[in-house]
Amino acid sequence: MALRHWLVLGGLLVLRVPAQEQRAQQAPTPTTPMEPGTLLYVELSKTVDAKKARPGDVVKAQLMTDVLSHGKILYRHDTKLIGHVSEAQPHTKEAPESRLGIVFDKVLLKGGEEAAFSSVIIALRPGPRLQITSMGPPVSPGSAASYPIPNGSSAPMPDSTRRDSPTRSVRQMTRSPRANQDLAPSDIEGLSLEQSGNGSGRVVISPKQTVKLESGVRLELRVVSSK
């Protein structure tokens, strides 16, 4: 009986060691904190409306470009960011100035882990719009991609309806060193950015209508600190 007891105990120990090693391998590795001053270009994943939003509501976005640290990729594009509504005031007759504050403070890592940081919104950009470069009759399968026009010449067939790619838009935003200094903090008509009264960053202001940031709106964030 004693021999059997030791054999069983030894087998359990052998099984436990690989299981512990497997858990150690699966544990998420700590990431390098983002340096203060790092710029993040993000796109809203869902519309945020000051008429419906409440302080504390979750706001989600995703990175449009990779975030680098010392020449290495820290966070890849499409990484999810999580924030919250800090204040929301719809436009009314009694209070015509509408206000919407959003603070992003978490990076969602693989496996559901989160990395905390502090940031402020420093610029707003409109989201991409549906574009049609030209109009013309459809092309039947196997035919040439051109069609005759009245003067006997030919014209190229229209490009398919497309949506601006985030990569191209981000290149435009980062074409020259801090080219955004020549732009207003908000490129969305009727909206502006002002310092929040409670010190939680900047808030989006509109004096004539309720602030509503549509899904796809681009935000530029500046990292203040990382934890």
C-alpha positions in Angstrom: 0.0 0.0 0.0 2.8 2.4 0.8 4.5 1.8 -2.5 1.3 2.4 -4.4 0.7 5.6 -2.4 4.2 6.9 -3.4 3.7 5.9 -7.1 0.4 7.8 -7.2 1.9 10.9 -5.5 4.9 10.9 -7.9 2.6 10.7 -10.9 0.6 13.7 -9.7 3.8 15.7 -9.3 4.9 14.8 -12.8 1.6 16.0 -14.2 1.6 19.2 -12.2 5.0 20.5 -13.4 4.0 20.6 -17.2 0.8 22.2 -16.3 2.6 25.0 -14.4 5.0 25.4 -17.3 2.1 25.7 -19.7 0.4 28.4 -17.7 3.7 30.3 -17.5 4.0 30.2 -21.2 0.5 31.4 -21.7 0.8 34.3 -19.3 0.9 37.6 -21.1 4.3 39.2 -21.2 4.5 42.8 -19.8 4.6 45.5 -22.4 6.9 48.5 -22.5 5.0 51.6 -21.4 4.3 54.3 -24.0 6.5 57.3 -23.6 4.9 60.6 -22.7 4.3 62.7 -25.8 3.7 59.7 -28.0 1.0 60.5 -30.7 -1.8 58.0 -31.3 -4.0 58.1 -34.4 -7.2 56.4 -33.7 -10.6 55.9 -35.3 -13.9 55.7 -33.3 -15.5 52.3 -33.4 -19.0 53.6 -32.5 -20.9 56.9 -32.6 -20.8 59.0 -29.4 -23.8 61.4 -29.1 -23.8 64.0 -26.3 -27.6 63.7 -26.2 -27.5 60.0 -25.3 -24.1 59.6 -23.6 -23.6 59.7 -19.9 -20.4 60.2 -17.9 -18.7 56.8 -17.4 -20.1 55.3 -20.7 -17.5 53.1 -22.4 -16.0 54.5 -25.7 -14.1 52.2 -28.0 -11.6 53.0 -30.8 -8.8 51.4 -32.7 -5.3 52.4 -33.7 -4.8 53.4 -37.3 -1.0 53.1 -37.3 1.6 51.0 -35.4 2.9 52.5 -32.2 6.7 52.3 -32.0 9.0 52.4 -29.0 12.8 52.6 -29.6 12.4 51.4 -33.2 10.2 48.4 -32.2 6.5 47.9 -32.6 4.8 48.3 -29.2 1.2 48.1 -30.4 0.1 47.2 -33.9 -2.6 49.0 -35.9 -6.1 47.8 -35.3 -5.3 47.4 -31.6 -8.3 48.3 -29.5 -8.4 51.3 -27.2 -10.9 51.8 -24.4 -12.0 55.1 -23.0 -15.0 56.7 -21.3 -17.2 59.7 -21.5 -16.0 62.3 -19.0 -18.9 64.8 -19.6 -21.8 65.2 -21.9 -24.1 68.2 -22.4 -26.6 68.3 -25.3 -27.6 71.6 -27.0 -30.7 73.2 -25.5 -32.3 76.6 -25.5 -31.4 77.1 -21.9 -27.8 75.8 -22.5 -26.9 76.3 -26.1 -23.3 75.2 -25.8 -23.0 71.4 -26.2 -20.1 69.6 -24.7 -18.7 66.1 -25.0 -15.6 64.9 -23.2 -13.9 61.6 -24.0 -10.8 60.2 -22.2 -8.9 57.2 -23.6 -7.0 55.4 -20.9 -6.6 51.7 -21.7 -5.1 49.5 -24.4 -6.8 46.1 -24.9 -4.2 43.4 -25.2 -4.4 39.9 -26.5 -6.0 37.6 -24.0 -8.2 40.3 -22.6 -5.5 42.0 -20.6 -5.4 45.8 -20.4 -2.5 48.3 -20.3 -3.4 51.6 -18.6 -2.2 55.0 -19.8 -3.3 58.6 -19.7 -4.0 60.7 -22.8 -5.6 63.9 -24.1 -7.4 64.5 -27.4 -5.4 67.2 -29.4 -7.1 67.0 -32.8 -10.3 65.9 -34.6 -10.5 64.8 -38.2 -13.7 63.8 -40.2 -14.0 60.1 -41.0 -13.6 58.8 -44.6 -16.5 59.4 -47.0 -17.8 57.2 -49.7 -16.3 58.3 -53.0 -17.2 57.6 -56.6 -14.5 58.9 -59.0 -16.5 58.8 -62.2 -19.8 57.5 -63.6 -20.4 55.2 -66.6 -22.2 52.1 -67.8 -21.3 48.7 -66.3 -18.8 46.5 -68.0 -19.8 43.0 -69.0 -17.5 40.2 -68.0 -14.6 39.8 -70.4 -15.0 43.2 -72.1 -12.4 45.9 -72.2 -12.4 48.4 -69.3 -13.4 51.3 -71.6 -16.4 52.4 -73.5 -17.0 54.8 -76.5 -18.1 58.3 -76.0 -19.7 60.6 -78.6 -16.5 62.1 -80.0 -15.2 58.6 -80.9 -12.5 58.5 -78.2 -12.6 56.3 -75.2 -12.6 56.9 -71.5 -11.6 54.6 -68.7 -14.2 52.8 -66.7 -15.0 54.2 -63.3 -13.2 52.9 -60.3 -15.4 50.9 -58.0 -17.0 52.7 -55.1 -14.4 52.7 -52.4 -13.6 54.0 -48.9 -10.4 55.9 -48.1 -7.9 53.6 -46.5 -6.8 54.5 -43.0 -3.1 54.1 -44.0 -3.4 56.7 -46.8 -5.3 59.1 -44.5 -2.7 58.8 -41.8 0.1 59.5 -44.3 -1.7 62.7 -45.2 -1.9 63.7 -41.5 1.8 62.9 -40.9 3.2 64.1 -44.2 5.4 66.8 -42.6 6.7 67.2 -39.0 3.7 68.3 -37.0 1.9 69.6 -40.1 -1.2 69.8 -37.9 0.1 73.0 -36.4 -1.2 74.7 -39.6 -4.6 73.1 -39.0 -7.3 73.9 -36.5 -7.5 71.4 -33.6 -10.8 70.3 -35.2 -11.3 69.9 -38.9 -15.0 69.1 -38.4 -17.2 72.0 -39.2 -19.0 73.5 -36.1 -16.8 71.6 -33.6 -13.9 72.8 -31.6 -11.7 71.6 -28.8 -11.3 73.4 -25.5 -9.6 72.6 -22.2 -11.9 70.9 -19.7 -12.9 72.8 -16.6 -12.2 69.8 -14.4 -8.7 69.2 -15.8 -9.6 65.9 -17.4 -8.2 66.9 -20.8 -10.0 68.5 -23.7 -13.7 68.5 -24.5 -15.5 68.9 -27.9 -17.6 72.0 -28.0 -20.4 73.1 -30.3 -22.3 76.4 -29.8 -25.1 75.7 -32.2 -25.9 71.9 -32.1 -25.5 68.8 -30.0 -22.0 67.3 -30.4 -22.2 64.0 -32.2 -19.0 62.1 -33.2 -19.9 59.6 -35.8 -18.3 56.1 -36.0 -15.1 56.5 -38.1 -14.2 60.0 -36.9 -10.4 60.2 -36.4 -8.9 61.4 -33.2 -5.3 62.4 -32.5 -4.2 61.6 -28.9 -1.1 62.6 -27.0 0.0 60.2 -24.3 0.6 62.0 -21.0 1.8 59.0 -19.0 1.7 55.2 -18.9 1.3 52.8 -16.0 
